[in-house]
Amino acid sequence: MRKIAALAACTTLLAAATAGCSLNAQEVHASQAFPHTGDSLKIDVSMGGVRVLPGSYGTVQVERWLRGKAATDDPSWSLRDGTLRLSADCTMVFGDCGARYHVKVPPGVRLSVEADDGVILNGLTQDIDAVSRERIQVTRASGRLRLRADGPVQGINLTSRDVRVRTDYGGIDLAFTARPGKLDLESNDGPVTARVPSGTYAVTAVTETGRRRTEVEHDRKADARIVARSDTGDVRILKK
């Protein structure tokens, strides 16, 4: 959701007898199911955040909530050639306008997600690539993860063995309930924290201006490897 302009601008436009302008637009809800075949799925969201959840074999289920112009100016959704496109428009709007989506995906399909306004991944077992200009949050994932965000990345109750995360201005905070095999974490401008089960790991922890803290046992020959880097933040490898 986003407030596109301030109340003063909206009031001025209304006084000038332009089109309606609402700062508290009602959400319009709709749902749609799309048949799916194949072993991969890409989700491309032009505007708004998306929550991705486990679904059923052979179908992709979408719920959307649109506000303001996004609900009335020809929003679209389609699934073609393995790509689910979710589109809405909030350009040239004064007032409240936005979109959010819930998408249930078939188990086992390789998943790629791009959403500028944030990504939430809940309870998924497949391999996932996700990109966002905002934050990414992952809960109870078990497949390979490749996550890239301008904002922060958070992981909760992870059992994934192979995880790579990159952020620009946000921190990284991942908590594992099972021993990871390979972690590769890097933030340009934020702290990096990994909470992992006790054990021996080959740990590389690097920070330019922050502090380093490692609680797990380090052995450069260990089969489980953790690389954590930050330009400006603290780097911590903690026992779960």
C-alpha positions in Angstrom: 0.0 0.0 0.0 1.2 3.5 -0.7 -0.1 7.0 -0.1 0.8 8.7 -3.4 0.3 12.3 -2.4 -0.3 14.3 0.7 -3.7 15.4 1.9 -3.1 19.0 0.9 -2.5 18.0 -2.7 -5.6 15.9 -2.8 -7.7 18.6 -1.3 -6.4 21.1 -3.9 -7.3 18.8 -6.7 -10.8 18.2 -5.4 -11.3 22.0 -5.1 -10.3 22.3 -8.7 -13.1 19.8 -9.6 -10.8 17.2 -10.9 -11.5 13.4 -10.6 -12.2 11.9 -7.2 -9.4 11.5 -4.7 -9.5 9.2 -1.7 -6.9 8.9 1.1 -8.7 5.8 2.4 -9.8 3.7 -0.5 -11.5 0.4 0.1 -9.8 -2.7 -0.9 -11.3 -4.7 -3.7 -10.8 -8.5 -3.3 -10.7 -11.0 -6.1 -9.4 -14.6 -6.6 -8.4 -16.7 -9.6 -7.1 -20.2 -10.2 -4.7 -20.9 -13.1 -3.9 -24.4 -14.4 -0.1 -25.1 -14.3 2.1 -27.7 -15.9 5.9 -28.0 -15.9 8.6 -28.0 -13.2 9.1 -24.3 -12.8 7.1 -21.1 -12.1 8.1 -17.4 -12.3 6.0 -14.8 -10.4 6.4 -11.3 -11.7 4.6 -8.6 -9.7 4.7 -5.1 -11.3 3.5 -3.3 -8.1 2.6 -4.4 -4.6 3.9 -7.0 -2.2 3.3 -10.8 -2.6 3.0 -13.6 -0.1 3.8 -17.1 -1.5 2.3 -20.2 0.1 2.1 -23.9 -0.5 -0.7 -25.0 -2.8 -2.0 -28.0 -4.8 -0.5 -29.9 -7.7 -1.5 -28.6 -11.1 -2.9 -25.2 -10.1 -1.7 -21.7 -9.1 -4.2 -19.9 -6.9 -4.1 -16.2 -6.6 -5.9 -13.8 -4.3 -5.5 -10.0 -4.7 -6.5 -6.9 -2.8 -6.4 -3.7 -4.8 -7.0 -0.1 -3.7 -7.8 3.1 -5.5 -6.8 3.4 -9.1 -5.1 0.0 -8.9 -8.6 -1.5 -8.6 -10.2 0.3 -11.4 -7.6 1.0 -14.1 -7.5 -2.4 -15.9 -5.6 -4.6 -13.4 -4.5 -7.8 -15.0 -3.3 -11.3 -14.1 -2.2 -14.1 -16.4 -0.2 -17.3 -16.4 1.5 -18.0 -19.7 4.6 -20.0 -20.6 5.4 -20.6 -16.9 5.2 -17.0 -15.9 2.5 -15.6 -13.6 2.2 -11.8 -14.2 0.3 -9.7 -11.7 -0.2 -6.1 -12.8 -1.7 -2.9 -11.4 -1.1 0.8 -11.9 -0.7 3.6 -9.4 1.0 6.2 -11.6 -0.3 9.8 -11.7 -2.5 9.2 -8.7 -3.4 11.5 -5.8 -4.6 9.6 -2.8 -4.5 6.0 -1.6 -3.5 3.3 -4.2 -1.9 -0.1 -3.8 -1.9 -3.8 -4.3 -1.1 -7.0 -2.4 -1.3 -10.6 -3.4 -1.4 -14.1 -2.0 -0.2 -16.9 -4.4 -0.4 -20.6 -3.6 2.0 -22.6 -5.7 2.2 -26.3 -6.6 4.7 -28.3 -4.4 8.0 -29.2 -6.0 8.2 -26.6 -8.8 11.3 -24.4 -9.0 10.2 -20.9 -8.0 11.3 -17.5 -9.1 9.7 -14.4 -7.6 10.2 -10.7 -8.5 8.2 -8.1 -6.6 9.4 -4.5 -6.0 7.3 -3.9 -2.9 8.3 -6.9 -0.8 8.2 -10.8 -0.8 7.0 -13.1 2.0 7.6 -16.9 1.5 5.8 -19.2 3.9 6.3 -22.9 4.4 7.8 -23.7 1.0 9.9 -26.8 0.2 11.1 -26.1 -3.3 14.2 -24.2 -4.5 13.5 -20.4 -4.6 15.0 -17.4 -6.2 13.5 -14.1 -5.0 14.2 -10.4 -5.8 12.7 -7.3 -4.3 13.5 -3.6 -3.9 12.0 -3.8 -0.4 12.3 -6.6 2.2 12.1 -10.4 1.9 10.9 -12.6 4.7 11.2 -16.4 4.6 9.6 -18.8 7.1 10.0 -22.6 7.3 11.8 -23.0 3.9 13.7 -26.2 3.2 14.9 -25.8 -0.4 17.8 -24.0 -1.9 17.4 -20.2 -1.4 18.8 -17.4 -3.6 17.6 -14.1 -2.1 18.4 -10.5 -3.2 16.9 -7.4 -1.8 17.5 -3.7 -1.5 16.0 -3.8 2.0 16.4 -6.4 4.8 16.1 -10.2 4.6 14.8 -12.2 7.5 14.6 -16.0 7.7 12.8 -17.9 10.5 12.8 -21.7 11.3 14.8 -22.5 8.2 16.0 -26.0 7.3 17.5 -25.1 3.9 21.0 -26.6 3.3 22.2 -24.0 0.7 21.4 -20.3 1.1 22.8 -17.2 -0.6 21.6 -13.7 0.4 22.6 -10.3 -0.9 21.2 -6.9 0.4 22.1 -3.3 -0.4 21.0 -1.2 2.6 19.2 -3.8 4.8 20.5 -6.3 7.3 20.4 -10.1 7.1 19.0 -12.1 10.0 18.6 -15.9 9.5 17.6 -18.5 12.0 18.0 -22.2 11.3 16.5 -25.2 13.0 18.6 -27.7 11.0 22.3 -27.6 10.3 23.0 -25.7 7.0 25.6 -26.9 4.6 26.5 -23.7 2.8 25.7 -20.1 3.8 26.8 -17.2 1.7 25.6 -13.9 3.2 26.6 -10.4 2.2 25.2 -6.9 3.0 26.5 -3.6 1.7 25.1 -1.6 4.5 23.6 -3.6 7.4 24.4 -6.2 10.0 24.6 -9.9 9.2 23.4 -12.5 11.7 23.1 -16.3 11.3 21.7 -18.4 14.1 22.7 -22.1 13.5 22.6 -25.3 15.5 25.7 -26.2 17.5 28.5 -27.9 15.6 31.6 -27.3 13.7 31.7 -25.0 10.7 34.2 -23.5 8.4 33.5 -19.8 9.2 34.5 -16.7 7.3 33.2 -13.6 9.0 34.3 -10.2 7.6 33.2 -6.6 8.4 34.9 -3.3 7.4 33.6 -1.1 10.2 31.5 -3.3 12.5 32.3 -6.0 15.1 32.6 -9.8 14.6 31.3 -12.5 16.9 31.4 -16.2 16.3 29.9 -18.7 18.9 30.2 -21.9 16.8 33.3 -24.1 16.6 35.5 -23.2 13.7 37.4 -25.7 11.5 38.5 -24.6 8.1 38.2 -28.3 6.9 34.6 -28.7 8.1 32.0 -29.7 5.4 29.5 -27.1 6.6 30.6 -23.6 5.5 29.5 -20.1 6.5 30.6 -16.9 4.8 29.2 -13.7 6.2 30.3 -10.3 5.1 29.2 -6.7 5.8 30.7 -3.4 4.7 29.3 -1.3 7.6 27.5 -3.6 10.1 28.3 -6.2 12.7 28.7 -9.9 11.7 27.5 -12.5 14.1 27.4 -16.3 13.8 25.4 -17.5 16.8 24.4 -20.9 18.3 20.7 -21.5 18.0 
